[in-house]
Amino acid sequence: GQQVMQIPQYQHVQEGEDFTTYCNSSTTLSNIQWYKQRPGGHPVFLIQLVKSGEVKKQKRLTFQFGEAKKNSSLHITATQTTDVGTYFCAAQGAQKLVFGQGTRLTINP
Amino acid sequence: DGGITQSPKYLFRKEGQNVTLSCEQNLNHDAMYWYRQDPGQGLRLIYYSQIVNDFQKGDIAEGYSVSREKKESFPLTVTSAQKNPTAFYLCASSTHGTSYEQYFGPGTRLTVT
């Protein structure tokens, strides 16, 4: 079945440093979604990307969808302690979403 | 106040007992999903339902059962056949299947000893 690989699995940064997580698929994706799960919480939808080469920004977060629609990235500029959590990408499969393994971000204040 | 609720937040059971986890939504969503999350792991799909009275197995359905008798409700039963049931269980809902965002409930943390 469809799989999405997400890297890195863990990332520890100093507050103020940038952070990037990558999501890769061997097949062309119709769209990709990104979610954030705070420690002890539940995943919360951040954004959906649909178009080839699409770039969307939410304050310090920049989301990109590759030209071939096989990869995506989430970049956080100047991390803050509120950014701590696990970031998941999710690709549309047959009647369901296929989630990546997630990237757990920890931040040293 | 619209949303998706799961109860209870924490659940403890003895091995060999069946247990049912509640999931209710008032978002008028057609689709509902159950995921399992183990510590430090991603989300694995257990069951999903696109419409009332219909549901499909996900990637790890063995040892679980569901029902979808009402649009608002999608309870999950963890049976004694599930070999390793201790986990964090998340319910989610969405409109029109997977082209739209999924809304997650707060989760139920099940511990079986």
Interface residues (C-beta under 8 A of the other chain):
Chain A: G1 N31 Q33 Y35 G41 H42 P43 V44 F45 Q48 F88 A90 Q92 G93 Q95 K96 L97 F99 G100 Q101 G102 R104
Chain B: Y33 G40 Q41 G42 L43 L45 Y48 Q50 Q56 G58 D59 L90 A92 G97 T98 S99 Y100 E101 Q102 Y103 F104 G105 P106 G107
